[in-house]
Amino acid sequence: MSLVRTLATRCMLYNKNALPSAFNISSRQVSASSSTNLKDVLSDLIPGKQKEVAEFRKQYGNAKVGEVTLDMVYGGMRGIRGLVTETSVLDPDEGIRFRGYSIPECQKVLPTFGGKGEEMLPEGLFWLLVTGDVPTQAQADAITKEWNDRAALPNHVITMLNNFPSNLHPMSQFSAAITALNSESKFAQAYADGVKKALYWEYVYEDAMDMIAKLPTVAAIIYRNLFREGTSVGAIDPKKDWSWNFTDMLGYEDPYFTELMRLYLAIHSDHEGGNVSAHTCHLVGSALSDPYLSFAAGMNGLAGPLHGLANQEVLVWVTKLREEIGDNVPPEKLREYIWDTLNKGQVVPGYGHAVLRKTDPRYLVQREFAQKHLPNDPLFKLVSELFEVVPDVLTELGKVKNPWPNVDAHSGVLLQYYGMKEMNYYTVLFGVSRSLGCMASMIWDRAFGLPIERPKSFDTPGYKKLVKAS
């Protein structure tokens, strides 16, 4: 595909309103390669991208890309441009774009299961994140086959999972199991054997594919041990995709739950590089820790209440709200409850975002799923009522930069509807999904030869001296 045509297509996709009414699978920008071997496709892509970045740095290496204020330094580094993440970009007003494609656009162009499913395949999104091109159905199916073939766990990890105490949090078990999978790292072995730096990405790719393939089985064993009396997860079915095998191993048979899982695993996969889990994985990986150790570190960050545990907090709060004021609540009563919450110095969980300044597109696609499949569910109705009331109240409060709901405001409701009521497990699902973005980024980190990350820090007296404070 010519560069001109590629740019023209991308420009069209950046403007959702510019999409033609007949936009469909036949008019999408499909992969420039017909190969179904992702590693071969990457081998062709990487030299050109390496050259592009090298020339870009050579010409503009001293160019300034922003300013840093003390408020940014003391405020969680918000707004500081200091990372390179090729896989996705989060626009404050548009939301996430995966390689230039919005979530609704991804839903239109990415393959579904067998070409007939309702929701995009995470396998297809992974191909897009890694290559920048929309895969064909055959290419997405090839990823499914490869992950199914790589899914087996080493016995020592299974034994470890089966011996964890029942009071150990699911995320602690998940992180520990991923760390233990480091015994299988091809990158760690290759590094120990003195592999050339130019080949690092190939071994990271192998580890990434192995790890992503194994995570649903790890997650399902944790779920079965904690909530299903240790019953067997069964075997991987080669006729099923990554998400379907996952829901099967979890013990859920409703095909719409599987469709939900395809959507969930896709939309939670990546959110540019500055969030805690992605940044942690990138940081640890920059020390040339293998993908298993790096991703396990990211999962420990995801387990924090300000990151991946937020969806659990939302559901706890919404459940308590429903218990206190019931269903079919008049807007005035709901407003009163929200104001009481805020006046107590508490926040409304699921609203606001560090970067976004609009309703999270990931919230909206989950809302659309609910409107289609569970429109009369009482909990969904309550969440919808909150969507109508909370932004106005927060705007009235005047202290909130973004009064709109984020992804966490909705995901728990959908999982509850299909019977997954174990809230402390939800972050594990998030973790399985986040592997797609973290691993796609790590492949490119090593392909670009990015160095160990080491920003400069000062103490407060040092900053006072720097700004010539009196």
C-alpha positions in Angstrom: 0.0 0.0 0.0 1.4 3.4 -1.0 2.3 6.0 1.7 -0.1 8.4 0.2 -3.0 6.0 0.4 -2.0 5.0 3.9 -2.0 8.6 5.1 -5.3 9.3 3.3 -6.9 6.4 5.0 -5.6 7.3 8.4 -6.8 10.9 8.0 -10.3 9.6 7.2 -10.3 7.4 10.2 -9.3 10.2 12.5 -12.5 11.9 11.7 -15.3 9.6 12.7 -17.9 11.8 10.9 -16.0 11.4 7.7 -16.6 7.7 7.6 -18.7 6.8 4.6 -22.1 5.2 5.3 -21.0 2.1 3.5 -17.8 1.8 5.5 -17.3 -1.9 6.0 -14.8 -4.7 6.1 -14.2 -4.4 2.3 -13.1 -0.7 2.5 -10.8 -0.9 5.6 -7.1 -0.5 5.5 -6.0 -4.2 5.8 -2.5 -5.3 6.6 0.0 -4.5 3.9 1.3 -8.1 4.2 -0.7 -11.2 3.3 1.5 -13.3 5.7 -0.3 -14.8 8.6 3.0 -15.1 10.6 3.1 -12.0 12.8 6.8 -12.4 13.5 7.6 -12.5 9.8 5.5 -9.3 9.3 7.4 -7.6 12.1 10.7 -8.6 10.6 9.8 -6.7 7.5 8.4 -3.7 9.4 11.1 -3.1 12.0 14.0 -2.1 9.9 12.0 0.7 8.2 10.7 2.0 11.5 14.1 1.9 13.1 15.5 4.0 10.2 12.5 6.4 10.5 13.2 7.0 14.2 16.9 7.3 13.7 16.5 9.9 11.1 13.9 11.7 13.1 16.2 11.9 16.1 19.1 12.9 14.0 17.2 15.9 12.6 15.2 17.0 15.6 17.0 15.5 18.6 17.5 18.8 20.3 14.0 20.1 19.7 12.0 20.9 22.8 8.7 19.0 23.1 7.3 20.8 26.2 7.9 22.6 29.4 7.9 21.3 33.0 6.5 23.2 35.9 6.9 22.5 39.6 3.2 21.6 39.8 3.8 18.9 37.2 6.7 17.6 39.3 4.8 17.5 42.5 1.5 16.5 40.8 2.3 13.0 39.6 4.1 14.2 36.5 0.8 14.9 34.8 1.2 16.4 31.4 5.0 15.8 31.1 5.9 14.4 27.7 8.5 11.9 28.5 7.6 8.5 27.0 7.4 6.9 23.6 4.4 4.6 23.1 3.6 3.6 19.6 0.5 1.4 20.3 -2.0 4.0 21.4 -2.5 7.7 22.2 -5.0 9.1 24.6 -6.6 12.4 23.4 -8.3 14.4 26.2 -11.2 15.2 24.0 -11.5 12.1 21.8 -10.4 9.3 24.1 -8.1 6.4 23.2 -7.0 5.6 19.7 -5.3 2.3 19.0 -2.8 3.1 16.2 -5.0 5.9 15.1 -8.3 4.0 15.3 -11.0 5.0 17.8 -12.9 2.2 19.6 -16.0 2.6 17.3 -13.7 2.4 14.3 -12.0 -0.7 15.7 -15.4 -2.3 16.1 -16.1 -1.6 12.4 -12.8 -2.8 10.9 -11.4 -5.6 13.2 -12.2 -9.2 12.6 -14.8 -11.0 14.7 -15.0 -14.7 15.6 -15.4 -16.7 12.4 -16.2 -13.4 10.7 -19.8 -13.6 12.1 -19.4 -12.6 15.8 -20.7 -9.3 17.3 -17.5 -8.0 18.9 -14.0 -7.5 17.7 -11.4 -10.2 18.5 -8.7 -9.2 20.9 -6.4 -11.2 18.6 -7.1 -8.8 15.8 -6.5 -5.8 18.1 -3.2 -7.2 19.2 -2.1 -7.5 15.5 -3.1 -3.9 15.1 -1.2 -2.7 18.2 1.9 -4.5 17.1 1.9 -3.7 13.4 -0.2 -0.6 13.0 -2.2 -2.4 10.3 -5.7 -3.9 10.5 -5.4 -7.6 10.1 -7.3 -9.8 7.8 -9.6 -12.5 9.2 -6.9 -15.1 8.4 -4.3 -13.1 10.3 -6.5 -12.8 13.4 -7.3 -16.5 13.2 -3.6 -17.3 13.0 -3.0 -15.4 16.3 -5.8 -17.5 17.8 -4.2 -20.7 16.7 -0.8 -19.6 17.9 -2.1 -18.6 21.4 -4.0 -21.9 21.7 -0.8 -23.8 20.8 1.3 -21.9 23.4 -1.2 -22.0 26.3 0.1 -25.0 28.4 1.5 -24.1 31.8 4.6 -25.6 33.4 3.7 -28.0 36.2 5.5 -26.0 38.9 3.2 -23.0 38.2 0.1 -25.2 38.4 1.3 -26.6 41.7 2.0 -23.2 43.1 -1.4 -21.9 42.1 -3.1 -24.9 43.7 -1.2 -24.4 47.0 -2.0 -20.7 47.5 -4.1 -20.0 50.6 -7.7 -19.0 49.9 -7.1 -15.6 51.7 -4.5 -14.5 49.2 -5.9 -11.9 46.9 -6.5 -12.9 43.3 -4.2 -10.2 42.0 -1.4 -11.4 44.3 -1.8 -14.9 43.0 -1.9 -13.6 39.4 1.3 -11.5 39.8 3.1 -14.4 41.6 2.2 -16.9 38.9 3.4 -14.5 36.1 6.7 -14.1 38.0 7.1 -17.9 38.3 6.5 -18.2 34.5 9.8 -16.5 34.1 11.3 -20.0 34.2 10.1 -20.2 30.6 11.6 -17.0 29.4 13.3 -17.3 26.0 14.6 -13.7 26.3 16.3 -14.4 29.7 18.0 -17.4 28.3 19.0 -15.7 25.1 20.4 -12.8 27.1 22.4 -15.1 29.3 23.8 -16.8 26.1 25.0 -13.4 24.8 22.5 -12.7 22.1 23.1 -9.6 20.0 21.1 -6.5 20.9 19.6 -6.2 17.5 17.8 -9.6 18.1 16.4 -8.7 21.5 13.0 -8.0 20.1 12.7 -11.5 18.6 13.0 -13.2 22.0 10.8 -10.6 23.7 8.2 -11.4 20.9 8.4 -15.1 21.8 7.9 -14.4 25.5 5.1 -12.0 24.8 3.2 -14.6 22.7 3.8 -17.3 25.2 2.7 -15.2 28.2 -0.4 -13.8 26.6 -1.4 -17.4 25.6 -1.0 -18.7 29.2 -2.7 -15.9 31.1 -6.3 -17.0 30.7 -5.4 -20.5 32.1 -3.6 -18.9 35.0 -6.5 -16.6 35.6 -9.1 -19.4 35.3 -7.2 -21.6 37.8 -7.2 -18.7 40.3 -11.0 -18.2 39.8 -11.8 -21.9 40.1 -9.7 -22.4 43.2 -11.2 -19.4 45.0 -14.8 -19.5 43.9 -15.6 -22.9 42.3 -14.1 -25.3 44.9 -11.0 -26.0 42.9 -12.8 -27.6 39.9 -10.7 -28.3 36.8 -10.4 -25.6 34.1 -10.4 -28.3 31.4 -8.3 -28.1 28.2 -7.9 -25.5 25.5 -10.2 -26.2 22.6 -8.4 -25.4 19.3 -11.7 -24.6 17.6 -12.3 -21.7 20.0 -10.7 -18.2 20.2 -8.8 -16.8 23.1 -11.8 -15.2 24.8 -14.1 -18.2 24.3 -11.5 -20.6 25.8 -11.1 -18.2 28.7 -14.9 -18.0 29.5 -15.1 -21.8 29.1 -12.3 -22.3 31.6 -14.0 -19.9 34.0 -17.1 -22.0 33.7 -19.4 -19.6 31.8 -21.5 -21.0 28.9 -23.6 -18.0 27.8 -22.4 -17.0 24.3 -23.2 -13.3 25.1 -20.8 -13.4 28.1 -18.2 -14.6 25.7 -19.0 -11.7 23.4 -18.8 -9.4 26.4 -15.4 -10.8 27.2 -14.1 -10.2 23.7 -15.2 -6.6 24.1 -13.8 -6.3 27.6 -10.4 -7.8 26.8 -10.1 -5.5 23.7 -11.0 -2.2 25.2 -9.0 -2.6 28.4 -5.9 -3.6 26.5 -4.0 -0.3 26.2 -4.3 3.3 27.3 -1.1 4.8 26.1 2.1 4.5 28.1 1.7 6.8 31.1 -0.7 4.8 33.3 0.7 2.9 36.2 0.6 -0.6 34.8 1.9 0.3 31.3 4.6 2.6 32.6 5.7 0.1 35.3 6.0 -2.6 32.7 8.0 -0.3 30.4 10.2 0.9 33.2 11.1 -2.6 34.5 11.6 -3.8 30.9 14.0 -1.0 30.3 16.4 -2.7 32.7 16.1 -5.7 30.4 14.1 -7.7 32.8 12.2 -10.3 30.8 8.6 -9.8 29.8 7.3 -12.0 32.6 9.1 -10.1 35.4 8.2 -6.7 33.7 4.5 -7.5 33.3 4.3 -9.0 36.9 5.6 -5.6 38.1 2.9 -3.8 36.1 0.2 -6.1 37.6 1.3 -5.1 41.1 0.6 -1.5 40.0 -2.7 -2.5 38.4 -3.7 -4.0 41.8 -3.7 -0.5 43.4 -7.1 1.1 44.3 -6.4 4.2 42.2 -5.8 2.0 39.1 -7.2 -1.4 38.4 -9.2 -1.8 41.6 -11.4 1.2 40.7 -14.1 -0.9 39.0 -14.5 -2.9 42.2 -14.9 0.3 44.2 -17.5 1.6 41.7 -19.6 -1.6 42.1 -19.4 -1.5 45.9 -20.6 2.1 45.9 -23.4 1.5 43.4 -24.6 -1.6 45.3 -24.6 0.4 48.5 -26.5 3.3 46.8 -29.1 0.8 45.5 -29.5 -0.8 49.0 -30.1 2.6 50.6 -32.4 4.3 48.0 -33.8 1.4 45.9 -34.6 1.2 42.2 -36.4 3.6 39.9 -35.1 6.5 41.9 -36.4 10.0 41.0 -33.5 12.2 39.7 -34.0 14.7 42.6 -33.4 11.9 45.1 -30.4 10.7 43.3 -29.0 14.2 43.1 -29.5 14.5 46.9 -27.6 11.3 47.5 -24.7 12.5 45.2 -24.5 15.8 47.1 -24.6 14.0 50.4 -21.7 11.9 49.2 -19.6 14.9 48.1 -20.4 16.9 51.2 -19.0 14.1 53.3 -15.7 14.6 51.5 -16.1 11.5 49.5 -15.8 11.1 45.7 -18.2 9.5 43.2 -16.3 6.4 42.0 -16.1 5.9 38.3 -16.3 9.6 37.4 -13.3 11.7 36.2 -10.0 10.8 34.6 -6.4 12.0 34.8 -6.3 12.8 31.1 -9.8 12.5 29.6 -12.1 15.6 29.4 -15.1 13.8 28.0 -17.1 10.6 28.5 -14.7 7.6 28.2 -15.4 5.9 24.9 -14.8 2.6 26.7 -17.7 3.5 29.0 -19.9 4.2 25.9 -19.3 0.9 24.1 -20.1 -1.0 27.3 -23.2 1.1 27.7 -24.2 0.2 24.1 -23.6 -3.5 24.9 -25.9 -3.2 27.9 -28.6 -1.4 26.0 -28.6 -4.2 23.5 -28.3 -7.2 25.8 -29.6 -6.2 29.2 -31.7 -3.0 28.9 -34.0 -3.9 31.8 -31.4 -4.9 34.3 -32.0 -2.9 37.5 -28.3 -2.2 38.1 -27.8 -1.1 34.5 -30.8 1.3 34.9 -29.3 2.8 38.0 -25.9 3.3 36.2 -27.8 5.0 33.4 -29.6 7.2 35.8 -26.2 8.2 37.4 -24.9 9.0 33.9 -27.8 11.5 33.6 -27.3 13.1 37.0 -23.7 12.9 38.2 -22.0 15.0 35.5 -24.3 17.9 36.2 -23.7 17.7 40.0 -19.9 17.6 39.5 -20.0 20.5 37.1 -22.1 22.4 39.7 -19.5 21.6 42.3 -16.9 23.4 40.2 -13.8 21.5 41.4 -13.8 18.7 38.9 -12.0 19.0 35.5 -13.7 16.0 34.1 -17.2 15.2 35.4 -17.8 12.4 32.9 -17.8 8.6 33.6 -14.7 6.5 32.9 -14.5 2.8 32.0 -14.8 1.7 35.6 -18.2 3.1 35.9 -19.7 0.4 33.8 -17.7 -2.8 33.6 -18.7 -4.3 36.9 -22.4 -4.1 36.1 -22.0 -6.2 33.0 -20.0 -8.8 34.8 -22.6 -9.0 37.6 -25.4 -9.5 35.1 -23.8 -12.6 33.7 -23.2 -14.1 37.1 -19.6 -13.1 37.9 -20.3 -11.5 41.2 -16.8 -11.9 42.7 -15.7 -8.3 42.7 -12.2 -8.8 44.0 -11.5 -10.9 40.9 -12.4 -8.2 38.3 -8.9 -6.7 38.3 -7.5 -10.1 37.1 -9.7 -9.8 34.0 -8.2 -6.3 33.5 -4.8 -7.8 33.9 -5.3 -10.4 31.2 -6.5 -7.7 28.9 -3.6 -5.3 29.7 -1.1 -7.9 28.6 -1.9 -7.1 25.0 -0.9 -3.5 25.1 2.1 -3.9 27.5 3.6 -6.7 25.4 3.0 -5.0 22.0 4.8 -1.9 23.5 7.7 -4.0 24.9 8.3 -5.6 21.5 8.8 -2.1 20.1 10.8 -0.9 23.1 13.4 -3.6 22.3 13.2 -3.1 18.5 14.0 0.6 19.0 16.8 -0.3 21.4 15.4 2.1 24.0 17.8 2.6 27.0 17.2 2.0 30.6 14.8 4.7 32.0 16.5 7.1 34.4 14.9 10.5 34.9 16.6 13.1 37.1 15.2 13.8 40.6 15.8 16.7 43.1 14.9 17.2 46.7 12.8 20.2 47.6 15.8 22.4 48.5 17.2 21.5 45.1 14.1 22.7 43.3 14.0 25.9 45.3 17.5 26.6 44.2 16.7 25.7 40.6 13.8 28.2 40.5 15.7 30.8 42.6 13.1 30.8 45.3 13.7 33.3 48.0 
